[in-house]
Amino acid sequence: MKRPAVWLLSFLFFALSCSSSLAQDVAQQDVVRGFFDAQGGAVSSHTNNWAVLVCASRYWFNYRHMANALGMYRTVKRLGIPDSNIILMLADDAACNSRNKFPGCVYANAGRQLDLYGDNIEVDYRGYEVTVENFLRVLTGRMDPSVPRSKRLLTDDKSNIFVYMTGHGGNEFLKFQDNEEISAFDIADAFEQMWQKKRYHEIFFMVDTCQANTMYTKFYSPNILATGSSELRENSYSYENDNDIGVAVIDSYTHHILNFMEGIDKTSQKSIQDLFDTYSYEKIQSHPGVRSDLFRRPLRQTLVTDFFGGVAQAEVLPSLPEVIQRSSDAADTANSVPGAHIIPPVSAYRANDTYTYQATPAKGVDVAVVFARSATPGQSRALITFRAWASIVLTGSLVTWASRTRVK
């Protein structure tokens, strides 16, 4: 056999091997991508859900505002968001108030069928801790090092956040405990800081107060969906009183939202638009508003559980050698972020072993990050490439030797 024919045979063998390997990799990636994109653009790419629930009022006569926040707290917990992913800001002066005929209890209906306070509630900021400053610090992550993790919003660019606020307000402001106010500009700027710092994927902002719709008019950051209970120069009213408790026990708008949410479970396919379609003046006694121009997904394809429910989604990440290569450089940065998980150092791996590294964020999010690749730590990408080419040359040499032997 002539030498050109031998080298042609070697080249064909090499091309066949490369194309086979490439086709296999592409097919595998297509399968993985197809699994996660099975429902097209309707599926959110977020991997964890959080809730920030704020009752900005205090004192007994604002009992209903505490019931509003506790009702939302019960709902997001029931749908799968754990306490570790909920920041609850509450004056917490109703359950044990001396005027409360039912000590240790907070009810949201006159029949008192359901105690919203119960024995399984975690209030993160209570009493005089509920301030504008603390609320903004929670959102932006600008915390003193002494603040425990349970009081931090440990979100990232894959986090969907439900922000609910209730209390007394007016045109572009909400009062905090009759002592200070937060403006629409303050919240808008806080959300922009969050976006710049990659602290959220999408935000669903809901506010129940007088002239509530003015609170989201100044938003300018992407991926924010907002709704409120009443228009400019319009009051937001309470729903019903309890004669034994002696005050209103819940607001009309929040009562309507909670009624809708009672028909939702963790597997529900109800969309946010389905919720908005139930809005009516006859039911709420005000004109709720919606702002969706900053939100990129169609509301018909945005599930209620994308914000109110627990999440069990996986994120497709680069192969393990790529991550190992940059893990050393990223270690200092990643370890400085609260809740960050850095892949074990290169020295923790042994050559020719197969590793599966599973990480779950520290606050109990149902999301798995999985690597399953053959890892040869300590080797650079150049060395791996060199070994691949060396294998090809060796194979070609063996084919050439075999051909020459046959000719002889």
C-alpha positions in Angstrom: 0.0 0.0 0.0 1.4 3.4 -1.0 2.2 6.0 1.7 -0.5 8.6 0.5 -3.1 6.0 0.8 -2.0 5.2 4.3 -2.2 8.8 5.4 -5.5 9.2 3.7 -6.8 6.2 5.7 -5.4 7.7 8.9 -7.1 11.0 8.2 -10.4 9.3 7.4 -10.2 7.4 10.7 -9.5 10.6 12.6 -12.3 12.5 10.9 -14.8 9.7 11.6 -13.7 9.6 15.3 -14.1 13.3 15.7 -17.4 13.5 14.0 -18.8 10.6 16.0 -17.7 12.2 19.3 -19.1 15.6 18.3 -22.4 14.2 17.2 -22.7 12.3 20.5 -22.0 15.5 22.5 -24.4 17.6 20.4 -27.1 14.9 20.7 -26.6 14.7 24.5 -26.9 18.5 24.8 -30.0 18.5 22.6 -31.6 16.0 24.9 -30.8 18.0 28.0 -31.9 21.3 26.5 -35.0 19.7 25.1 -36.0 18.5 28.5 -35.7 21.9 30.1 -37.3 23.7 27.2 -40.2 21.2 26.8 -42.8 23.9 27.4 -41.1 26.5 25.3 -40.8 30.1 26.6 -43.6 29.5 29.1 -41.1 28.0 31.6 -39.2 30.5 33.8 -35.5 29.9 34.0 -35.4 30.8 37.7 -34.3 28.2 40.2 -35.5 29.6 43.6 -38.4 31.6 45.0 -38.3 34.1 47.8 -41.0 36.3 49.5 -40.6 39.6 51.3 -43.8 40.4 53.3 -44.2 43.7 55.0 -46.8 45.0 57.4 -45.9 48.7 57.7 -48.5 49.4 60.4 -48.7 49.0 64.2 -51.2 49.4 67.0 -54.4 47.5 67.6 -56.7 49.4 65.3 -54.5 48.3 62.4 -55.2 44.6 63.2 -56.3 44.0 59.6 -52.9 45.0 58.1 -51.2 42.3 60.3 -53.8 39.8 59.2 -53.1 40.8 55.5 -49.4 40.0 55.9 -50.0 36.8 57.9 -52.5 35.6 55.3 -49.9 36.0 52.6 -47.3 34.3 54.8 -49.5 31.3 55.2 -50.2 31.1 51.5 -46.6 31.1 50.3 -45.6 28.6 53.0 -48.5 26.3 52.0 -47.4 26.5 48.3 -43.8 25.4 49.2 -41.6 28.4 50.0 -39.8 27.6 53.2 -39.4 30.0 56.2 -35.7 30.2 55.2 -36.8 31.9 52.0 -39.3 34.3 53.6 -38.6 37.6 55.1 -41.5 38.7 57.3 -41.6 42.2 58.7 -44.4 42.6 61.3 -45.1 44.9 64.2 -46.3 41.7 65.9 -48.4 43.6 68.6 -51.8 42.1 67.9 -51.6 38.5 68.9 -50.7 39.2 72.5 -52.3 42.6 72.8 -54.2 43.1 76.0 -57.4 44.0 74.0 -57.2 40.7 72.1 -60.1 38.5 73.3 -58.3 35.5 71.7 -54.7 35.7 73.0 -52.0 34.4 70.8 -54.3 34.3 67.8 -54.9 36.5 64.7 -57.9 35.9 62.4 -58.8 37.1 59.0 -62.5 36.4 59.0 -65.4 37.1 61.3 -66.1 33.4 61.8 -62.5 32.8 63.1 -62.1 29.4 61.4 -58.4 29.8 60.8 -55.8 31.2 63.2 -53.1 32.8 61.0 -50.7 33.2 63.9 -50.6 29.7 65.3 -47.5 28.0 66.6 -45.4 27.9 63.4 -44.6 31.4 62.5 -41.2 33.1 62.1 -41.1 36.9 62.3 -37.8 38.1 61.0 -38.2 41.8 61.8 -40.7 42.7 64.6 -41.7 45.9 66.5 -39.4 48.8 65.9 -37.2 46.8 63.6 -39.8 47.4 60.9 -38.3 50.5 59.4 -37.7 52.0 56.0 -34.0 51.6 56.4 -34.2 47.9 57.3 -36.6 47.2 54.4 -34.2 48.8 51.9 -31.2 47.0 53.4 -33.0 43.7 53.0 -33.7 44.4 49.4 -30.2 45.7 48.4 -28.3 43.3 50.7 -26.3 46.1 52.4 -26.3 44.5 55.8 -24.0 44.9 58.7 -21.9 41.7 59.1 -23.5 41.0 62.5 -27.0 40.5 60.9 -27.8 36.8 60.9 -28.5 34.9 57.7 -32.1 34.4 58.7 -32.7 38.2 58.3 -31.0 38.4 54.9 -32.4 38.1 51.4 -29.9 35.7 50.0 -31.0 35.9 46.4 -29.2 35.7 43.1 -29.8 36.3 39.4 -31.9 33.1 39.3 -34.3 34.2 42.1 -37.9 35.1 41.7 -39.1 37.4 44.5 -42.6 38.2 45.7 -42.7 41.5 47.5 -45.9 42.3 49.4 -46.6 45.5 51.3 -49.6 46.6 53.3 -50.4 49.6 55.5 -51.5 53.2 55.3 -50.4 55.2 52.3 -51.1 57.9 49.8 -49.9 59.3 46.5 -46.5 57.6 45.9 -45.8 56.9 49.6 -46.4 54.2 52.3 -46.2 55.0 56.0 -44.1 52.9 58.3 -45.6 52.7 61.8 -46.9 56.3 61.7 -43.3 57.4 62.1 -41.7 57.6 58.6 -42.6 57.0 55.0 -41.1 55.2 52.0 -41.7 56.7 48.6 -42.2 55.1 45.2 -38.8 56.5 44.2 -37.1 54.7 47.1 -38.5 51.3 46.1 -37.7 51.9 42.4 -34.1 52.7 43.2 -33.8 49.7 45.5 -35.0 47.4 42.7 -32.5 49.0 40.3 -29.7 48.3 42.7 -30.9 44.7 43.0 -30.9 44.4 39.2 -27.4 45.8 38.9 -26.1 43.5 41.6 -27.9 40.5 40.1 -30.1 39.9 43.1 -33.2 38.8 41.2 -34.5 37.2 38.0 -38.1 38.5 38.2 -40.0 40.5 40.9 -43.7 40.4 41.5 -44.6 43.5 43.5 -48.0 43.7 45.2 -49.2 46.5 47.5 -52.5 47.0 49.4 -53.0 50.5 50.6 -54.9 53.7 49.6 -53.8 55.0 46.2 -51.6 51.8 45.9 -51.2 51.9 42.2 -49.0 55.1 42.5 -46.4 53.0 44.4 -45.1 51.3 41.2 -45.3 54.2 38.8 -41.6 55.0 39.2 -40.2 51.6 38.5 -37.7 51.4 35.7 -35.8 48.2 36.1 -36.5 45.1 33.9 -38.4 42.0 34.8 -40.8 43.6 37.3 -44.5 42.9 37.4 -46.6 45.1 39.7 -50.1 45.2 41.0 -51.9 47.4 43.5 -55.3 47.6 45.2 -56.5 51.2 44.2 -56.0 54.0 41.9 -54.8 57.6 42.5 -57.2 59.5 44.8 -59.0 56.2 45.7 -59.2 54.5 49.1 -58.6 50.8 49.7 -61.3 49.5 52.1 -61.5 46.8 54.8 -63.6 43.7 54.1 -65.3 42.9 57.3 -65.4 43.5 61.1 -65.5 41.0 63.9 -67.7 42.1 66.8 -65.8 40.1 69.4 -62.4 41.4 68.2 -63.9 44.8 67.8 -61.9 45.9 64.6 -61.7 45.1 60.9 -59.9 41.8 60.4 -58.8 42.0 56.7 -58.8 44.3 53.7 -60.9 43.7 50.7 -58.1 43.5 48.1 -56.0 41.0 50.1 -59.1 39.0 51.0 -59.8 38.6 47.3 -56.3 37.6 46.5 -56.2 35.0 49.4 -59.6 33.6 48.2 -58.1 33.1 44.7 -55.0 31.5 46.2 -57.0 28.9 48.1 -57.8 27.3 44.8 -54.1 27.0 43.9 -51.8 24.1 44.8 -48.2 23.4 44.1 -49.0 21.8 40.7 -51.5 24.4 39.6 -51.3 25.7 36.0 -53.2 28.9 36.8 -51.5 31.9 35.3 -50.9 35.4 36.7 -53.3 36.6 34.1 -56.0 34.3 35.5 -55.5 36.1 38.8 -55.8 39.6 37.2 -58.9 38.5 35.3 -60.7 38.1 38.6 -60.3 41.8 39.5 -63.6 43.7 39.7 -64.8 46.7 41.5 -67.9 44.9 42.8 -65.7 42.4 44.7 -62.9 44.7 45.9 -64.7 48.1 46.2 -61.7 49.8 44.4 -60.0 49.6 41.1 -56.9 47.4 41.2 -54.1 48.1 38.7 -51.5 46.1 36.9 -48.2 47.3 35.4 -46.6 44.8 33.1 -44.5 46.9 30.6 -41.3 46.0 32.4 -42.1 42.3 32.5 -40.8 40.2 29.5 -42.9 37.1 29.7 -46.5 36.9 28.6 -48.8 36.9 31.6 -50.8 34.0 30.2 -47.6 31.9 30.3 -46.5 33.1 33.7 -47.7 30.7 36.4 -48.8 31.9 39.8 -46.5 29.3 41.3 -43.6 31.0 39.6 -43.7 33.5 42.5 -45.8 31.9 45.2 -44.6 28.3 45.1 -41.6 26.2 45.8 -39.2 25.5 42.9 -37.6 22.2 41.9 -35.7 23.1 38.8 -32.1 22.3 37.7 -29.7 24.6 36.0 -27.5 23.2 33.1 -23.9 24.2 33.9 -20.6 23.9 32.1 -18.7 20.6 32.2 -16.7 20.0 35.4 -13.2 20.5 33.9 -14.2 24.0 32.8 -15.6 24.8 36.3 -12.5 23.4 38.0 -10.2 25.5 35.9 -11.8 28.7 37.1 -12.8 27.6 40.6 -9.5 28.6 42.2 -9.8 32.2 40.8 -13.4 32.4 41.9 -13.0 31.0 45.4 -12.3 34.2 47.1 -15.1 36.0 45.4 -17.7 33.2 45.8 -16.8 32.6 49.5 -17.4 36.3 50.2 -21.1 36.0 49.0 -23.5 34.9 51.7 -24.9 31.4 50.9 -22.4 30.8 48.0 -21.2 27.3 47.3 -17.8 26.9 45.8 -16.8 23.6 44.1 -14.2 21.7 46.2 -10.6 22.7 45.3 -8.8 20.9 42.5 -6.7 18.9 45.0 -9.9 17.2 46.2 -10.3 15.3 42.9 -8.3 12.3 41.7 -7.4 11.6 38.2 -9.6 9.4 36.1 -12.4 9.4 38.6 -16.0 10.4 37.8 -17.6 12.9 40.2 -21.1 14.0 40.8 -21.2 17.3 42.8 -24.6 18.3 44.1 -25.1 21.7 45.8 -28.2 23.1 47.3 -28.3 26.8 48.4 -27.9 27.1 52.2 -31.5 28.3 52.8 -33.3 25.2 51.7 -34.1 25.9 48.1 -35.2 22.9 46.1 -32.7 23.2 43.3 -29.9 20.8 42.4 -26.7 21.8 40.6 -25.2 18.6 39.2 -21.9 17.9 37.5 -21.2 14.5 36.1 -18.1 14.4 34.1 -14.8 12.5 34.0 -12.5 14.8 35.8 -8.7 15.0 35.7 -8.0 17.8 38.1 -4.7 19.7 38.0 -4.7 19.6 34.2 -5.1 22.7 32.2 -7.3 22.8 29.0 -4.1 22.9 26.9 -2.8 19.7 28.5 -6.1 17.9 27.9 -6.0 19.1 24.3 -2.4 17.8 23.9 -3.4 14.4 25.2 -6.2 14.2 22.7 -4.0 15.0 19.8 -1.3 12.6 21.1 -3.9 9.8 21.1 -4.8 10.7 17.5 -1.2 10.7 16.3 -0.6 7.4 18.1 -3.6 5.9 16.4 -2.5 7.1 13.0 1.0 5.7 13.6 -0.4 2.3 14.5 -2.5 2.3 11.3 0.5 3.2 9.2 2.7 0.5 10.8 0.0 -2.0 10.3 -0.3 -1.0 6.6 3.4 -1.2 6.0 3.6 -4.6 7.7 0.9 -5.9 5.4 2.7 -4.6 2.3 5.9 -6.4 3.3 
